[in-house]
Amino acid sequence: MRTRRMARKYFGTDGIRGATNSANMTAAMAMKVGMAAGCHFLRGAHRHRVVIGKDTRLSGYMLENAMVAGFTSVGMDVVLVGPMPTPAVAMLTQSMRADMGVMISASHNPYADNGIKLFGPDGFKLSDADELAIETLIDGDVQLAPSSEIGRARRVDDAQGRYIHFAKSTFPENLRLDGLKIVIDCANGAAYQVAPSALWELGAEIIAIGVTPNGKNINDGVGSTAPQTLCETVVASGAHIGIALDGDADRLIVVDETGKVVDGDQLMALIAGGWARQGRLAGGGLVATVMSNLGLERHLSAQGLGLIRTSVGDRHVLEKMRSSGYNVGGEQSGHIILSDYATTGDGLVAALQVLAELVRAKAPASEVLHRFDPLPQLLKNVRFAGGKPLDDARVKDVIAAAEAELDGSGRLVIRASGTEPVIRVMAEGDDRAQVESLVDRICDAVRQAAA
């Protein structure tokens, strides 16, 4: 199965992203994006407003100031909330009746990268049509505001408190976290203050790591993409559970009391199963991407629940959730969307639902969190210099032969990355040796086609 997103000049699978002070991630570009996006969302006669948040990267100061200049130059007022999780910016955009929201973050990437994520007035990420319209304005002429209509900028000091209150409101009122020792890893990122505070206020004993950002250590050996420190800390401290967020806190990975990592597939299975028992699971199942393990699909089917798959990217998951009436969805990587509460992935809110299931079960995390045995799955990346290797007849023949060999006992997912010149080859099935052989054969064919 192959999936390919419409090409963009600036926008990738999740906003605009790149190495700072090069290509698309300069101060000049950030100002252009502010001007273009501001102009696109100037609709109606009211005073327009944009909420801007960021993570803890050193370049956030530069890009934030540049975007303020861009937005105010076209007549839009700016509300600055400082370091805040991506889902907090989406939530505040709605609650402040803003016309749009901006998150300056490169998510789980190293500090030298940064990115710009945009939200509409409803708190949802932008549609393809909105992104294309903004790209056109970036490369075109934007109408500047008259000098008397230039926007103003102000900082909101209580934004963190607003988000903490919101996050706590998603946790069941009849439950508390008393007696739970939780290690929380904030990746030295956007949630380094709000996540430990919310968990502590709900009664947990907190051990916080990844909460000393210095502008350069975001995601550096900590967070959801580097859980080893969390695993070691959970075991060494005798904690009941460990929670890891990524740099902008829209991703969640959990560690049980034995130090074993639990991925997004297991967490979605846990939440969906719990909600189904409570009669609150909409759609009769959940939405996940083509990368989610076949074991998840079989586990849900055994419970009478369905799984709808989408292209990779949380925006595709959310689009399907909205169009088909589902309220649980996400990705194996830990982006979990609970649309009863949020318009985008929210690591802290998802963690609170996991903790609620743990409290209800009154059992160790190792028993509660591991819902199914995943099938052997292997993903390899093949870098190429140019062209379209997947259109090569030899590659198509090898893929067809691999699908015939699996004969319904597994899956293939072969796709071009939306952010770099890489072909991603994934296979899964009941036979690990077969999976490894198929992936190697396809990768070899892609390399030969790309040579």
Backbone torsions as a table, in degrees:
resi	resn	phi	psi	omega
1	MET	NA	132.0	-179.6
2	ARG	-124.3	139.3	178.5
3	THR	-129.8	141.5	-177.8
4	ARG	-144.7	128.1	-178.1
5	ARG	-89.8	150.0	177.9
6	MET	-53.0	135.7	-176.2
7	ALA	-65.5	144.6	176.9
8	ARG	-129.4	152.7	175.7
9	LYS	-83.7	-39.8	-177.3
10	TYR	-117.3	-43.7	-176.5
11	PHE	-79.2	134.9	174.3
12	GLY	-105.4	-148.7	-177.9
13	THR	-71.7	-20.5	-179.7
14	ASP	-147.3	71.2	179.0
15	GLY	83.5	-157.6	179.0
16	ILE	-105.9	131.7	-174.7
17	ARG	-146.1	149.8	176.2
18	GLY	174.6	179.7	176.3
19	ALA	-71.1	134.1	-175.7
20	THR	-69.6	148.7	-177.3
21	ASN	63.2	27.8	172.9
22	SER	-151.1	154.5	174.9
23	ALA	48.7	-116.9	-173.1
24	ASN	-90.9	6.4	-174.4
25	MET	-125.0	53.5	174.7
26	THR	-107.6	167.6	176.4
27	ALA	-62.4	-38.1	-179.9
28	ALA	-63.4	-41.6	179.3
29	MET	-67.5	-41.2	179.6
30	ALA	-61.0	-38.7	177.8
31	MET	-65.7	-40.3	177.6
32	LYS	-62.5	-40.8	178.4
33	VAL	-63.2	-42.2	177.0
34	GLY	-60.8	-43.8	179.1
35	MET	-64.2	-46.1	-176.7
36	ALA	-68.1	-48.3	-179.3
37	ALA	-65.3	-40.7	177.8
38	GLY	-60.9	-45.1	179.0
39	CYS	-62.2	-40.4	-178.4
40	HIS	-64.0	-33.5	-177.0
41	PHE	-99.9	12.4	172.2
42	LEU	-81.1	92.3	-174.9
43	ARG	-130.2	121.6	-179.6
44	GLY	93.8	176.2	-173.9
45	ALA	-94.7	-2.7	-177.2
46	HIS	-74.0	167.6	175.6
47	ARG	-75.3	123.6	-172.4
48	HIS	-89.2	151.7	-172.3
49	ARG	-144.3	140.8	174.9
50	VAL	-127.7	138.5	175.6
51	VAL	-99.0	128.1	179.6
52	ILE	-120.5	122.8	172.8
53	GLY	-119.7	172.1	-179.6
54	LYS	-155.1	167.5	170.6
55	ASP	-96.0	-154.1	-168.9
56	THR	-103.9	15.0	-179.5
57	ARG	-67.7	145.4	178.3
58	LEU	-55.9	-39.1	-177.6
59	SER	-72.2	-8.9	178.8
60	GLY	-59.8	-36.1	178.6
61	TYR	-61.3	-47.0	-178.6
62	MET	-61.9	-49.7	-176.3
63	LEU	-69.9	-36.4	178.1
64	GLU	-60.7	-48.6	-179.3
65	ASN	-64.0	-38.6	178.8
66	ALA	-64.9	-40.0	-180.0
67	MET	-70.5	-35.6	174.6
68	VAL	-58.4	-44.3	178.3
69	ALA	-60.7	-42.8	-179.4
70	GLY	-65.1	-47.7	-178.7
71	PHE	-65.8	-46.4	-177.5
72	THR	-66.7	-28.6	-178.3
73	SER	-67.9	-23.0	177.6
74	VAL	-101.8	7.9	173.3
75	GLY	96.8	17.3	-179.8
76	MET	-103.8	132.2	175.5
77	ASP	-75.4	149.7	-175.7
78	VAL	-120.6	133.5	172.9
79	VAL	-112.3	117.7	-178.4
80	LEU	-99.5	127.0	-177.4
81	VAL	-114.4	-0.7	176.9
82	GLY	72.1	-159.6	-179.2
83	PRO	-63.9	115.6	-178.0
84	MET	-150.0	149.3	176.3
85	PRO	-60.9	151.2	175.8
86	THR	-53.0	-48.0	179.8
87	PRO	-63.3	-26.7	177.0
88	ALA	-66.9	-39.2	177.4
89	VAL	-63.7	-42.4	177.4
90	ALA	-61.1	-43.5	-179.9
91	MET	-65.5	-44.1	-179.0
92	LEU	-68.0	-31.7	176.2
93	THR	-58.9	-43.2	176.9
94	GLN	-68.0	-51.8	-171.3
95	SER	-68.3	-27.8	178.4
96	MET	-90.1	5.7	180.0
97	ARG	55.8	37.6	179.8
98	ALA	-78.4	160.6	179.3
99	ASP	-84.3	-19.9	175.0
100	MET	-167.3	166.4	177.5
101	GLY	-130.5	153.3	179.5
102	VAL	-133.5	132.0	170.9
103	MET	-117.3	121.5	178.1
104	ILE	-94.7	103.5	-174.8
105	SER	-167.6	148.1	169.9
106	ALA	-109.8	26.6	172.1
107	SER	56.9	-115.7	-175.1
108	HIS	-91.9	3.5	-179.5
109	ASN	-71.8	162.9	176.2
110	PRO	-63.0	165.5	-172.9
111	TYR	-61.7	-28.7	-176.3
112	ALA	-68.5	-18.1	174.6
113	ASP	-91.8	158.4	169.1
114	ASN	-152.0	172.9	-177.0
115	GLY	-156.5	170.5	179.7
116	ILE	-130.6	116.4	176.0
117	LYS	-108.3	135.6	-176.5
118	LEU	-116.7	141.2	177.2
119	PHE	-123.7	145.5	175.2
120	GLY	-81.8	179.2	-177.6
121	PRO	-62.6	-19.4	178.4
122	ASP	-87.0	0.5	-179.9
123	GLY	84.0	1.4	179.1
124	PHE	-93.8	151.6	174.6
125	LYS	-62.4	155.8	-171.2
126	LEU	-69.6	153.0	175.7
127	SER	-76.9	167.1	175.4
128	ASP	-58.1	-40.4	-178.5
129	ALA	-63.4	-42.2	178.7
130	ASP	-64.3	-42.8	-179.6
131	GLU	-63.1	-42.3	179.5
132	LEU	-65.0	-38.7	179.0
133	ALA	-64.9	-40.2	179.0
134	ILE	-68.2	-39.5	177.2
135	GLU	-60.6	-39.4	178.2
136	THR	-62.6	-40.3	179.3
137	LEU	-70.4	-33.7	178.0
138	ILE	-59.3	-41.0	-177.8
139	ASP	-89.5	-3.0	-177.7
140	GLY	-111.4	-157.3	179.2
141	ASP	-101.9	128.6	179.0
142	VAL	-105.5	135.9	179.5
143	GLN	-76.1	115.9	178.4
144	LEU	-78.9	152.0	-179.4
145	ALA	-74.7	149.6	171.4
146	PRO	-58.7	154.9	-175.3
147	SER	-55.9	-31.6	-179.1
148	SER	-76.9	-12.5	-175.9
149	GLU	-111.2	7.5	177.4
150	ILE	-59.0	141.1	-175.8
151	GLY	-73.1	165.3	176.5
152	ARG	-112.0	158.6	177.6
153	ALA	-126.5	140.9	177.6
154	ARG	-147.3	153.1	176.9
155	ARG	-99.5	142.2	177.3
156	VAL	-106.8	117.3	-173.1
157	ASP	-80.2	-22.1	-174.4
158	ASP	-102.1	17.7	-177.7
159	ALA	-61.2	-40.3	180.0
160	GLN	-61.8	-43.2	178.7
161	GLY	-62.7	-37.7	178.7
162	ARG	-63.4	-42.3	-178.5
163	TYR	-70.9	-40.8	177.6
164	ILE	-58.3	-44.5	178.4
165	HIS	-60.8	-43.8	178.7
166	PHE	-61.0	-49.0	-177.1
167	ALA	-60.0	-45.0	179.3
168	LYS	-61.9	-31.6	-178.8
169	SER	-68.1	-16.7	178.8
170	THR	-85.1	-10.6	179.2
171	PHE	-86.6	136.1	-176.7
172	PRO	-52.8	132.6	-175.9
173	GLU	-63.0	-27.6	-176.7
174	ASN	-86.8	3.1	-178.7
175	LEU	-117.4	154.8	174.2
176	ARG	-136.8	164.8	179.4
177	LEU	-101.2	14.6	178.9
178	ASP	-55.7	135.9	177.2
179	GLY	88.9	-8.5	178.7
180	LEU	-95.2	129.0	172.1
181	LYS	-99.0	118.5	-173.7
182	ILE	-121.2	129.3	169.7
183	VAL	-94.4	123.9	-179.7
184	ILE	-115.7	123.4	-179.5
185	ASP	-109.1	113.1	-175.1
186	CYS	-99.5	10.6	173.1
187	ALA	61.8	20.0	-173.2
188	ASN	52.1	36.1	-173.6
189	GLY	-118.8	-153.1	-167.4
190	ALA	-64.3	-25.8	-175.7
191	ALA	-97.8	15.9	-171.0
192	TYR	-63.7	-20.6	176.3
193	GLN	-103.3	-44.8	-171.3
194	VAL	-72.7	-38.7	-175.1
195	ALA	-67.5	-50.1	177.5
196	PRO	-61.1	-37.0	-179.5
197	SER	-63.9	-45.1	-178.8
198	ALA	-62.4	-43.9	-179.5
199	LEU	-67.0	-40.2	178.2
200	TRP	-64.5	-41.3	-179.4
201	GLU	-65.5	-23.2	177.2
202	LEU	-87.7	2.0	171.2
203	GLY	108.2	-1.7	-176.2
204	ALA	-78.6	154.0	167.9
205	GLU	-86.2	123.4	-170.0
206	ILE	-110.9	132.9	165.9
207	ILE	-116.3	112.2	-173.6
208	ALA	-103.7	130.7	172.7
209	ILE	-127.2	162.9	-176.9
210	GLY	64.6	38.0	-177.2
211	VAL	-125.0	26.4	178.8
212	THR	-127.7	64.3	-177.5
213	PRO	-65.8	141.7	176.0
214	ASN	-127.5	13.7	180.0
215	GLY	94.5	-21.6	-176.6
216	LYS	-124.3	-6.4	-174.5
217	ASN	-106.0	12.8	177.2
218	ILE	-62.3	131.2	-179.8
219	ASN	62.3	12.1	-175.9
220	ASP	-88.8	92.7	-179.4
221	GLY	74.4	10.0	179.2
222	VAL	-140.3	171.0	176.9
223	GLY	90.8	-178.7	-171.8
224	SER	-66.2	-22.8	179.0
225	THR	-93.1	-3.5	177.5
226	ALA	-141.3	71.1	-170.4
227	PRO	-83.1	3.4	-174.0
228	GLN	-60.2	-43.7	179.3
229	THR	-62.0	-39.5	177.7
230	LEU	-62.9	-46.0	179.8
231	CYS	-56.9	-47.3	-178.5
232	GLU	-64.8	-38.9	-178.4
233	THR	-69.3	-39.6	178.4
234	VAL	-59.8	-48.9	-178.2
235	VAL	-66.3	-45.5	-176.4
236	ALA	-65.8	-32.5	-176.7
237	SER	-92.6	-6.8	-177.2
238	GLY	68.7	30.1	-179.0
239	ALA	-72.7	158.0	179.1
240	HIS	-80.7	-25.7	-174.8
241	ILE	-166.0	154.0	174.6
242	GLY	-123.7	143.3	-178.3
243	ILE	-125.8	127.3	178.3
244	ALA	-120.7	128.1	174.1
245	LEU	-106.1	165.6	174.3
246	ASP	-98.7	-172.5	-171.4
247	GLY	-57.3	-33.9	178.5
248	ASP	-111.6	8.9	169.2
249	ALA	65.4	26.7	172.1
250	ASP	-100.9	5.9	-178.0
251	ARG	-127.4	144.6	-176.1
252	LEU	-134.0	131.9	168.0
253	ILE	-129.4	142.9	-176.2
254	VAL	-119.8	150.3	176.6
255	VAL	-123.2	131.6	179.7
256	ASP	-81.7	180.0	-172.7
257	GLU	-68.4	-14.3	177.4
258	THR	-90.5	-4.1	-178.7
259	GLY	92.0	9.6	-180.0
260	LYS	-86.4	134.8	-178.6
261	VAL	-78.9	139.0	178.9
262	VAL	-118.6	121.0	-173.9
263	ASP	-89.9	-178.0	-175.3
264	GLY	-63.5	-32.3	178.7
265	ASP	-61.2	-46.1	179.5
266	GLN	-64.7	-39.6	-178.3
267	LEU	-68.0	-40.1	176.9
268	MET	-64.3	-39.6	177.9
269	ALA	-61.9	-41.7	179.6
270	LEU	-63.5	-49.4	-177.1
271	ILE	-66.6	-46.1	-178.9
272	ALA	-62.4	-41.4	178.4
273	GLY	-63.4	-42.9	177.9
274	GLY	-63.8	-43.9	179.7
275	TRP	-67.0	-34.6	177.9
276	ALA	-63.9	-42.4	178.5
277	ARG	-64.4	-30.7	179.3
278	GLN	-85.0	-4.1	179.8
279	GLY	74.8	25.1	-177.4
280	ARG	-120.3	7.3	178.3
281	LEU	-83.2	117.2	-179.1
282	ALA	-87.9	146.3	175.6
283	GLY	86.1	-8.0	179.1
284	GLY	72.5	25.4	179.7
285	GLY	167.8	-150.7	179.7
286	LEU	-142.8	169.5	179.2
287	VAL	-112.9	130.2	177.4
288	ALA	-139.8	176.8	-178.2
289	THR	-94.8	176.5	179.0
290	VAL	-65.3	-13.0	-178.7
291	MET	-86.7	-13.5	-179.6
292	SER	-65.7	144.2	-172.7
293	ASN	-66.3	143.7	177.9
294	LEU	-61.7	-25.8	176.1
295	GLY	-61.4	-33.6	176.3
296	LEU	-63.9	-43.9	-179.5
297	GLU	-62.1	-43.7	179.7
298	ARG	-67.6	-37.9	178.4
299	HIS	-62.1	-46.4	179.7
300	LEU	-64.6	-42.0	-179.1
301	SER	-60.1	-37.7	179.6
302	ALA	-64.9	-22.6	177.8
303	GLN	-96.5	4.4	-177.6
304	GLY	78.7	20.6	-179.8
305	LEU	-110.5	151.3	-177.3
306	GLY	-103.9	166.4	175.5
307	LEU	-134.1	122.3	173.6
308	ILE	-104.2	131.4	-179.0
309	ARG	-103.9	146.8	177.6
310	THR	-129.4	177.7	171.2
311	SER	-63.9	162.5	179.1
312	VAL	-66.1	139.9	-179.9
313	GLY	122.5	130.2	-176.8
314	ASP	-65.9	-24.1	178.1
315	ARG	-65.4	-36.3	178.4
316	HIS	-69.6	-38.4	176.4
317	VAL	-60.7	-47.3	-177.9
318	LEU	-65.2	-40.4	178.2
319	GLU	-58.3	-42.4	-180.0
320	LYS	-70.3	-38.1	177.0
321	MET	-59.7	-44.7	-177.7
322	ARG	-67.9	-40.9	-176.2
323	SER	-75.9	-25.5	-174.8
324	SER	-113.3	2.2	172.9
325	GLY	79.3	33.2	176.3
326	TYR	-99.1	151.0	178.1
327	ASN	-119.6	4.6	173.5
328	VAL	-131.8	131.4	178.1
329	GLY	-165.0	170.2	177.9
330	GLY	162.8	-164.2	-176.2
331	GLU	-127.2	154.9	177.5
332	GLN	-56.9	-30.8	-178.1
333	SER	-70.3	-11.0	176.6
334	GLY	112.8	-0.5	170.1
335	HIS	-72.1	111.2	-179.2
336	ILE	-121.8	123.5	-177.3
337	ILE	-108.1	121.6	176.5
338	LEU	-116.8	94.9	-167.7
339	SER	-72.6	-10.0	171.6
340	ASP	-64.8	-23.7	-174.4
341	TYR	-117.5	-34.1	-168.7
342	ALA	-140.0	158.9	179.8
343	THR	-96.6	0.0	-179.8
344	THR	-153.2	175.8	177.4
345	GLY	-61.5	136.8	-179.0
346	ASP	-136.8	105.3	-176.1
347	GLY	-62.2	-40.3	-178.3
348	LEU	-69.7	-44.2	179.9
349	VAL	-64.0	-41.3	176.9
350	ALA	-63.7	-40.7	178.4
351	ALA	-60.9	-38.7	179.5
352	LEU	-65.5	-34.4	176.0
353	GLN	-69.4	-37.6	175.7
354	VAL	-63.4	-44.0	179.9
355	LEU	-65.1	-34.7	177.4
356	ALA	-62.2	-42.0	177.8
357	GLU	-65.3	-36.9	178.9
358	LEU	-65.6	-43.1	179.2
359	VAL	-64.1	-43.5	-179.3
360	ARG	-63.7	-40.3	-175.0
361	ALA	-71.8	-27.3	-177.7
362	LYS	52.1	43.8	-179.0
363	ALA	-138.9	162.8	179.4
364	PRO	-61.5	151.0	-179.1
365	ALA	-58.6	-34.8	-179.5
366	SER	-61.9	-28.2	177.3
367	GLU	-84.7	-34.5	-173.1
368	VAL	-82.0	-38.8	-168.4
369	LEU	-84.1	-27.3	-175.7
370	HIS	-91.8	97.6	-172.3
371	ARG	-89.9	-22.6	-177.6
372	PHE	-156.5	162.0	175.1
373	ASP	-91.2	116.0	-178.6
374	PRO	-69.3	147.6	175.2
375	LEU	-75.1	152.4	174.1
376	PRO	-53.6	128.9	-177.2
377	GLN	-138.8	135.3	-178.6
378	LEU	-134.3	130.8	177.7
379	LEU	-123.2	128.0	174.1
380	LYS	-129.5	148.2	179.6
381	ASN	-109.7	137.2	176.3
382	VAL	-119.3	115.4	-179.8
383	ARG	-83.0	141.8	-180.0
384	PHE	-137.3	155.9	-173.5
385	ALA	-85.8	-27.9	-178.5
386	GLY	178.1	178.9	-179.5
387	GLY	79.7	-164.8	-178.3
388	LYS	-131.8	82.4	-176.4
389	PRO	-56.7	-31.1	-176.5
390	LEU	-71.3	-13.5	177.6
391	ASP	-89.8	-5.7	-179.8
392	ASP	-69.0	135.1	-176.5
393	ALA	-60.8	-37.1	-179.6
394	ARG	-64.7	-40.2	178.4
395	VAL	-65.0	-43.6	179.3
396	LYS	-60.1	-40.0	-179.8
397	ASP	-65.3	-42.3	179.8
398	VAL	-65.2	-40.7	178.8
399	ILE	-63.8	-43.8	179.7
400	ALA	-61.5	-41.0	179.3
401	ALA	-65.9	-38.0	178.8
402	ALA	-65.4	-41.4	178.9
403	GLU	-64.1	-39.5	178.4
404	ALA	-65.5	-36.5	-180.0
405	GLU	-67.8	-38.3	177.8
406	LEU	-66.6	-37.9	174.6
407	ASP	49.1	46.2	176.3
408	GLY	84.9	-3.1	-177.6
409	SER	-92.9	4.4	179.1
410	GLY	-168.1	-166.7	-176.9
411	ARG	-139.5	152.0	170.0
412	LEU	-119.5	138.5	171.4
413	VAL	-133.3	111.2	179.1
414	ILE	-122.6	123.2	-175.3
415	ARG	-152.0	155.0	172.9
416	ALA	-84.4	136.3	177.2
417	SER	-63.1	146.9	176.6
418	GLY	-88.1	-3.5	-174.4
419	THR	-124.1	-13.2	-178.2
420	GLU	-154.3	160.6	-178.4
421	PRO	-75.2	73.9	-175.2
422	VAL	-138.8	137.9	169.8
423	ILE	-100.0	125.8	179.8
424	ARG	-99.4	125.5	-178.4
425	VAL	-117.8	117.5	-179.6
426	MET	-126.8	138.5	173.1
427	ALA	-138.7	149.7	174.1
428	GLU	-147.3	153.7	-179.7
429	GLY	-179.0	-179.0	-177.5
430	ASP	-74.7	-24.2	-176.1
431	ASP	-106.0	109.6	-176.9
432	ARG	-61.6	-42.7	-178.7
433	ALA	-62.0	-39.5	178.4
434	GLN	-65.1	-42.5	179.3
435	VAL	-59.3	-46.9	-179.0
436	GLU	-63.8	-40.2	-179.6
437	SER	-64.5	-43.4	-178.6
438	LEU	-64.6	-43.6	-179.7
439	VAL	-63.2	-43.6	-179.9
440	ASP	-62.3	-41.7	-179.5
441	ARG	-63.7	-43.5	-179.0
442	ILE	-68.2	-41.5	178.5
443	CYS	-61.0	-42.0	178.2
444	ASP	-61.2	-42.0	180.0
445	ALA	-64.5	-41.2	179.0
446	VAL	-64.1	-42.4	179.2
447	ARG	-61.2	-42.8	-179.7
448	GLN	-66.2	-38.1	178.7
449	ALA	-69.3	-29.5	-176.9
450	ALA	-88.6	-7.9	-176.0
451	ALA	-69.7	NA	NA
